[in-house]
Amino acid sequence: MKNVLGTELKACSYDPMTGVFRDGFCKYAEQDNGLHIVAAKVTKGFLEWNKARGNDLISPKPQWGFPGLKPGDWWCVCMGVWLKSKKAGYPLYLKLESCHEKMLDYVPMETLKDWEYHD
C-alpha cells in the first residue's frame, strides 16, 4: 500500500495499536465504512470534542484490548472525523508517510502538507 507521498505506507502507531485491522497501519479497506486512513496526532481538545459527539476514545475498553488514548498519541482517525474536527476548531496534525493515499480522493496534497506534523 502507498501513502499520500506515493511511497510505501508506514506504520502510524504500535503503542497504542491502531488501524482498522489493529496492525498499526492506516490501511484502506472497502469494508471500512469509516475510512480509518488518516494518521493523526490526537489532542486533548479533539478527544473531548469527539467524546461529546459520542465516540469516547479516552476511556479504556479492556474487552476490546483498547487502552484509551491520551493527548500526543498517534491514531488512525476516520476521514470524515478529521475533516469535521478541523471545522469544529480541533484540527489534528498528520504523519503523511502513514496516511493512506486514498486521502487524496478527498483532500488535495497542498492541504495535507499544511497539516503535516513537525517536531
C-alpha positions in Angstrom: 0.0 0.0 0.0 1.1 3.6 -0.7 0.9 6.7 1.3 -0.1 10.2 0.2 3.5 10.9 -0.8 3.4 8.0 -3.2 5.8 5.9 -1.2 5.3 2.8 0.9 2.7 3.2 3.7 4.5 3.4 7.0 3.0 2.4 10.4 1.1 5.0 12.3 1.4 3.5 15.8 2.0 0.2 17.6 1.5 1.8 21.1 -1.3 2.2 21.2 -2.1 -0.3 18.5 -4.1 1.4 15.8 -5.7 0.9 12.4 -9.0 -0.7 11.4 -7.2 -4.1 11.5 -5.3 -3.2 14.7 -2.0 -3.8 12.9 -0.5 -0.3 13.4 -1.3 0.9 9.8 -4.0 3.3 8.5 -4.9 1.0 5.7 -7.8 1.5 3.2 -10.3 -1.3 3.1 -13.6 -1.3 1.2 -15.4 -2.8 4.2 -14.2 0.1 6.4 -17.1 2.5 6.2 -15.3 4.9 8.5 -12.2 5.2 6.3 -9.6 5.0 9.1 -6.9 6.2 6.7 -5.8 9.4 8.5 -2.6 9.1 10.7 -3.2 11.9 13.2 -1.7 13.1 16.5 -4.6 13.4 18.9 -5.0 16.4 21.2 -6.9 16.9 24.5 -9.4 19.2 22.7 -10.0 16.7 20.0 -10.5 13.8 22.4 -13.0 15.8 24.5 -14.8 17.0 21.4 -15.0 13.5 19.9 -16.3 12.1 23.3 -19.0 14.7 23.4 -20.0 13.6 19.9 -20.5 10.0 21.2 -17.1 8.5 20.3 -15.2 8.1 23.6 -11.6 7.4 22.7 -10.4 8.4 26.2 -11.8 5.6 28.3 -10.1 2.2 28.3 -12.2 -0.6 26.9 -10.3 -3.8 28.1 -12.9 -6.1 26.5 -11.6 -4.8 23.1 -8.0 -4.5 24.1 -8.2 -0.7 23.9 -6.1 1.2 26.4 -7.8 4.6 25.8 -6.0 7.5 24.1 -4.2 10.4 25.6 -3.0 13.7 24.1 0.0 13.1 21.9 -0.9 9.6 20.8 -0.9 8.7 17.1 -4.2 7.2 15.9 -5.9 6.2 12.6 -8.7 8.7 12.5 -11.8 8.4 10.2 -11.5 10.7 7.2 -14.9 12.4 7.9 -14.0 12.9 11.6 -10.7 14.5 10.7 -12.5 16.9 8.3 -15.2 17.7 10.9 -12.6 18.2 13.7 -10.9 21.0 11.6 -14.2 22.8 11.1 -15.1 22.4 14.8 -11.8 24.0 15.8 -10.0 20.8 16.9 -7.6 20.2 14.0 -5.2 17.3 14.1 -1.7 17.2 12.6 -0.7 14.4 10.3 2.1 11.9 9.7 1.9 12.0 5.9 4.1 8.8 5.4 1.4 6.9 7.4 -1.7 8.5 5.7 -3.1 6.2 3.1 -3.1 7.5 -0.5 -6.9 7.3 -0.6 -7.0 10.6 1.4 -6.1 12.3 -1.9 -9.6 11.4 -3.2 -10.9 13.8 -0.6 -8.2 16.4 0.2 -5.6 18.0 -2.1 -2.0 17.4 -1.3 -1.4 21.1 -0.7 -3.9 21.0 2.2 -2.4 17.8 3.6 1.1 19.4 3.6 -0.4 22.4 5.6 -1.4 19.9 8.3 1.9 17.8 8.4 3.3 17.3 11.9 6.8 18.7 12.5 8.7 18.1 15.7 
